[in-house]
């Protein structure tokens, strides 16, 4: 047993859960239909779990929301961020190209206050193509726009 690593893992899990709860609170407030922790099958007989699946209402674009936060306390923060980018890339490539349910979906990665670097965003965008967005949970209006939830001056959805 390693009490230092146990605390880091627990802290990481708690921070991740709180980050997802912030996103879920926004979705609930916007009355967006979603499914948390949806499991989807890959073309390679695997299963991946999506943080939030928005099926797309009334012909809207279905959307995958993945939550990534770099706010964990790590012995080597740069290594931790690199691993998170690798995990995100692996998962998102699976969702974009190897899951029939999510192939045409918009993909939105919601970060915490620390964002991906420009180079990391470029790599992810290059691999994932159109309809890929990265936005911070600290900017809820930008997230609304990424989800296609803009409002008109009358308050209705465009």
Buried (B, 14 or more C-beta within 10 A) or exposed (E): EEEEEEEBEEBBEEBBEEBBEBBBEBBEEBEBEBEBEBEBEBEEEEEBEBBBBBBBEEEBEBBBBBBBBBBBEBEEEEEBBEEBBEEBBEBBEBBBBBBEBBEEBBBBBBBBEBBBEEEBBEBBBEEBEEBBBBBBBEEBEBBBEBBBBEEEEEEEEE
